[in-house]
Amino acid sequence: MHEYSIVSALVDQVAVAARAHPTGTVKRVHVAIGELAGVELELLATAFETFRDHTVCAQADLVIEPRPACWRCPRCQVELARGAVLRCGACQVPARLVTGDEIILQRVELDLGDDDQGGT
C-alpha cells in the first residue's frame, strides 16, 4: 500500500508551499492522478484522512482529479483510441504514453486570515 508514502510526500510538498504563509491554514489540496500511476484513488483518500492529523494538512480536504491515459504515435502524433492496440495503425510504430502515469500536486488552497505577512 504505497498510497501512504505518496501521502507522506504530498504532505511534505504542501508544508514547503505553505511555509511562505506561516499564519495560513491549508484548506484544500488538489492533486491529479493518472490512471496508469498505480494509485488506488480510494486508498489514497483514506491514507490522506489517516495521515493528515498533526500535519500542515490537518484541516485540509483532498481533491483528486483522475486523468485518463493518452497514447500517441511518436512519428505521426496520431492519438490512439482508448482500448486500441498500442501501435499506430498507419506507421506501425509502438505508441508512446503521453499522459496517464502522473501524480501532480496541482494547487494548495490556504486560508490566510488577516495576519499573513508572507507576501504573494
C-alpha positions as a printed Julia matrix, in Angstrom:
120×3 Matrix{Float64}:
  0.0    0.0     0.0
  2.28   2.73   -1.27
 -0.5    5.29   -1.04
  0.77   6.18    2.45
  4.21   7.03    1.09
  2.57   9.12   -1.64
  0.56  11.0     1.0
  3.69  11.49    3.09
  5.49  13.04    0.11
  2.4   15.1    -0.71
  2.15  16.49    2.82
  5.86  17.36    2.72
  5.34  19.31   -0.52
  2.31  21.11    0.92
  4.34  22.06    4.01
  7.0   23.61    1.78
  4.37  25.5    -0.21
  2.61  26.73    2.95
  5.84  27.87    4.59
  5.59  31.24    2.8
  2.4   31.92    4.76
  3.12  30.81    8.35
 -0.21  32.05    9.71
 -2.21  30.42    6.93
 -4.26  27.27    7.26
 -4.28  24.69    4.47
 -7.89  24.2     3.42
 -7.7   22.15    0.23
 -5.08  20.13   -1.61
 -5.65  19.39   -5.3
 -3.84  16.51   -6.97
 -4.04  14.96  -10.43
 -3.58  11.2   -10.64
 -3.13   9.38  -13.93
 -5.0    6.13  -14.35
 -1.71   4.3   -15.0
  0.08   5.81  -11.98
 -0.58   2.67   -9.98
 -2.56   4.54   -7.35
 -5.88   3.39   -5.93
 -7.78   6.66   -5.57
 -9.97   5.44   -2.73
 -6.94   4.18   -0.81
 -5.17   7.49   -1.42
 -8.13   9.39    0.02
 -8.22   7.07    3.04
 -4.46   7.4     3.53
 -4.78  11.2     3.43
 -7.56  11.16    6.04
 -5.45   8.93    8.28
 -2.09  10.63    7.79
 -3.07  14.31    7.85
 -3.57  14.58   11.64
 -0.8   16.6    13.3
  0.44  17.87    9.92
  0.01  21.09    7.98
 -2.92  19.33    6.24
 -4.83  18.56    9.45
 -7.8   20.71    8.38
 -7.5   20.18    4.63
 -9.67  18.34    2.15
 -8.08  16.32   -0.62
 -9.44  16.91   -4.13
 -8.4   14.22   -6.6
 -8.62  14.78  -10.35
 -8.36  11.43  -12.14
 -6.65  11.69  -15.52
 -7.16   9.2   -18.32
 -4.24   7.63  -20.14
 -3.41   9.0   -23.59
 -1.27   7.08  -26.09
  0.1    8.68  -29.25
  2.2    7.63  -32.22
  5.66   9.21  -31.76
  6.05   9.54  -35.52
  2.75  10.94  -36.85
  1.36  12.12  -33.48
 -1.99  10.39  -34.02
 -3.74   9.74  -30.74
 -4.82   6.14  -30.32
 -8.39   5.34  -29.36
 -8.99   4.1   -25.85
 -8.63   0.31  -25.73
 -6.86   0.12  -29.11
 -3.73  -1.94  -29.73
 -0.78   0.22  -28.65
  0.67   0.52  -32.13
 -0.05   3.19  -34.76
 -2.36   1.84  -37.46
 -0.67   3.94  -40.16
  3.03   3.85  -39.14
  3.09   0.52  -37.27
  5.25   2.25  -34.65
  4.68   1.35  -30.99
  2.65   4.05  -29.27
  4.1    6.27  -26.59
  2.31   7.14  -23.36
  1.71  10.92  -23.34
 -0.33  11.28  -20.15
 -1.81   8.98  -17.56
  1.09   7.98  -15.33
  1.45  11.27  -13.47
  0.97  12.2    -9.82
  0.88  16.0    -9.64
  0.3   18.36   -6.75
 -1.71  20.96   -8.65
 -2.78  23.51   -6.08
 -2.82  24.25   -2.37
 -5.59  26.48   -1.04
 -4.85  28.43    2.12
 -7.0   30.45    4.46
 -4.69  33.39    5.16
 -6.79  35.04    7.8
 -5.95  38.69    8.48
 -2.41  38.37    9.86
 -0.5   36.89    6.94
  2.81  38.66    6.25
  4.21  36.06    3.85
  3.71  38.02    0.62
  2.16  36.76   -2.57
